[in-house]
């Protein structure tokens, strides 16, 4: 069994912890938190050992009646691997702690690419993280994950000459009360390209991609407007068949009446998905169109959850525990990925 510690228990961390607990070959060492808030209370109710992320704040947990299993260093010492799900930039500071105990670590997409030995997407470059010299992997952001999953099968089957993507981005996650805009539509960033294209190149170095970002008053999901010029000119049906064969790409059928991200989330909740999570890229099937060699489509990305299966696969890759197909199949089966 792989002993996994999760440092940082917010939007991504709590989902990673649940996913780790569901794996047949992993055990959750515990989770580290900075404050005894509602998420700490929920972790305790689930029976997850709780560690103080900031030792000086341990008394706050005692005052709140929450028992601690120890301090974050104890967790790092015990675990075979740490998944660091702290806010952007904090993971870079934590690297030294993981190195001190020789504990491999997985960082998240909010960190700069050079913070980790490799950037990771299971479908695109799993084997890079298996190298003996690799001790840290960065699971790229929700948007980069969604774009890498889409482009990789297109590159393999048809070749890609050029990709242009406009990312309509949610202003914040549902729990982020301080984020916005609440009544605006912002070019974000107004400069071009947005960071997403270069970030895709950390996963697929040779792909030619330009990205533009727009921020809108929504919390549910991101939406990508995608144009890819392929080297070949397959039919739209052939592209649909190719994409629907990928377990982490969900082609939303027209007849479901799902016309946007609101109904997608309803669908996820109605079908019993934990937290209404959508781990797959959600591609509107009837948007998939070909004009000559130009592919057009819309896809939505659930920012809070699409990176969760990738973190699980990154654990197995970093420890060279399983090959890509086995790991992805196990992750998909245990979580229920594939709509
Ligand atoms: P979050 O703010 O929801 O959670 C981070 C948690 O870490 C919080 O509970 C915070 O209290 C805790 N924390 C702060 N400092 C800490 C420290 N020193 N040690 C331990 N814990 C600490 O953030 P998030 O949305 O889960 O993002 C985490 C990472 O995942 C970031 O790199 C982010 O860019 C990336 N990511 C976020 C999303 C998303 O949409 N939320 C999607 C993909 C990737």
Boltz pocket constraint, residues with backbone or C-beta under 6 A from the ligand:
constraints:
  - pocket:
      binder: B
      contacts: [[A, 7], [A, 8], [A, 9], [A, 10], [A, 11], [A, 12], [A, 13], [A, 32], [A, 33], [A, 34], [A, 35], [A, 53], [A, 54], [A, 84], [A, 85], [A, 86], [A, 87], [A, 88], [A, 89], [A, 90], [A, 108], [A, 109], [A, 110], [A, 111], [A, 139], [A, 140], [A, 141], [A, 142], [A, 173], [A, 303], [A, 304], [A, 307]]
      max_distance: 6.0
